[in-house]
Amino acid sequence: MTLNDKTVSGTVHFIYSDGKDLSSPISADGSYLVPNPPPGQVKIVVTPAPGAGVAGGGLVGGAKDAAMPDVDPGGGATKGEVPPKKYQDAKTTDLTYEVQAGKQTHNIQLK
């Protein structure tokens, strides 16, 4: 997951229409892993890493399918861009994805 070609720091959330929230920390290389998500349409919300403040402004994602190194205990990458505010709430995000059965890759580029 990137913003302006830089890795985003935080957590990615897949929000289903029934309110179910599956989440994953974003690693230092921008990858994330949501294990065994059920099929269906999701809204994608990206929350900042703890202490990162608020920006003003899958499934495996990222540059590679690999283990997720350099993730801090707070749930986000140790360094990276803060996601823009519009992506931090299910009511304002315009990111959606149709989860299918089986392994998938969904790379997310925030604007």
C-alpha positions as CSV (number, residue, x, y, z in Angstrom):
1,M,0.0,0.0,0.0
2,T,1.5,3.3,-1.0
3,L,0.8,7.1,-1.0
4,N,2.9,9.2,-3.3
5,D,5.1,6.2,-4.0
6,K,5.9,5.9,-0.3
7,T,4.7,3.1,2.0
8,V,1.6,3.8,4.2
9,S,1.9,3.2,7.9
10,G,-1.1,1.8,9.7
11,T,-3.7,-0.9,9.5
12,V,-6.0,-1.9,6.5
13,H,-9.6,-2.9,7.3
14,F,-12.0,-4.8,5.1
15,I,-15.5,-3.7,6.2
16,Y,-18.4,-6.0,5.0
17,S,-22.0,-4.8,4.6
18,D,-22.9,-6.6,7.8
19,G,-20.3,-4.6,9.7
20,K,-17.7,-7.4,10.0
21,D,-14.2,-5.9,10.1
22,L,-11.2,-7.9,9.1
23,S,-7.9,-6.1,9.5
24,S,-4.2,-6.4,9.1
25,P,-1.2,-4.3,9.9
26,I,0.7,-2.8,7.0
27,S,4.3,-3.9,7.0
28,A,7.3,-1.6,6.3
29,D,7.3,-2.8,2.7
30,G,3.7,-1.9,2.2
31,S,2.4,-5.5,2.2
32,Y,-0.5,-6.7,4.3
33,L,-2.3,-10.1,4.7
34,V,-5.9,-10.7,5.5
35,P,-6.1,-14.5,6.0
36,N,-9.2,-16.3,4.6
37,P,-11.6,-13.4,4.0
38,P,-15.1,-14.5,3.1
39,P,-16.2,-13.6,-0.4
40,G,-18.2,-10.4,-0.8
41,Q,-18.0,-6.7,-1.4
42,V,-15.9,-4.7,1.1
43,K,-15.1,-1.1,1.8
44,I,-11.4,-0.6,2.5
45,V,-10.5,1.7,5.4
46,V,-6.9,2.5,6.3
47,T,-6.2,3.8,9.8
48,P,-2.9,5.4,10.8
49,A,-0.4,3.7,13.1
50,P,-0.8,4.6,16.8
51,G,0.7,7.9,17.5
52,A,0.9,8.9,13.9
53,G,-1.8,11.6,14.2
54,V,-4.5,12.3,11.6
55,A,-3.7,13.2,8.0
56,G,-5.2,16.3,6.6
57,G,-5.7,15.8,3.4
58,G,-5.1,-7.3,-0.3
59,L,-5.8,-11.3,0.5
60,V,-2.3,-10.0,0.1
61,G,-1.3,-6.6,-1.0
62,G,1.9,-4.8,-1.6
63,A,5.0,-5.4,-3.6
64,K,5.5,-9.0,-2.7
65,D,3.9,-12.1,-1.2
66,A,6.1,-12.5,1.9
67,A,6.2,-12.6,5.6
68,M,5.5,-9.2,7.2
69,P,8.7,-8.0,8.8
70,D,9.2,-4.7,10.7
71,V,5.7,-4.5,12.1
72,D,5.5,-2.8,15.5
73,P,3.4,-4.2,18.4
74,G,0.9,-1.3,17.9
75,G,-0.3,-2.8,14.7
76,G,1.4,-0.7,12.0
77,A,4.6,-0.3,10.0
78,T,7.4,1.4,11.9
79,K,7.7,4.2,9.3
80,G,5.6,5.5,6.5
81,E,3.0,7.9,5.3
82,V,-0.2,8.7,7.3
83,P,-3.2,7.7,5.2
84,P,-5.4,10.7,4.1
85,K,-8.4,11.3,6.4
86,K,-10.9,10.3,3.7
87,Y,-9.6,6.7,3.8
88,Q,-9.8,6.5,7.6
89,D,-13.6,6.1,7.9
90,A,-16.0,3.7,6.2
91,K,-18.4,6.6,5.5
92,T,-15.9,8.6,3.5
93,T,-13.6,6.0,1.8
94,D,-14.1,5.4,-1.9
95,L,-12.0,2.3,-1.8
96,T,-14.0,-0.9,-2.5
97,Y,-13.1,-4.5,-3.5
98,E,-14.9,-7.7,-4.4
99,V,-13.3,-10.5,-2.4
100,Q,-13.4,-13.8,-4.3
101,A,-12.7,-17.3,-3.0
102,G,-9.1,-18.4,-3.1
103,K,-5.8,-16.5,-2.9
104,Q,-5.7,-13.0,-4.3
105,T,-3.5,-10.0,-4.6
106,H,-4.9,-6.5,-4.3
107,N,-2.5,-3.6,-4.4
108,I,-3.8,-0.3,-3.1
109,Q,-2.5,3.1,-4.1
110,L,-3.9,5.9,-2.1
111,K,-4.2,9.4,-3.6
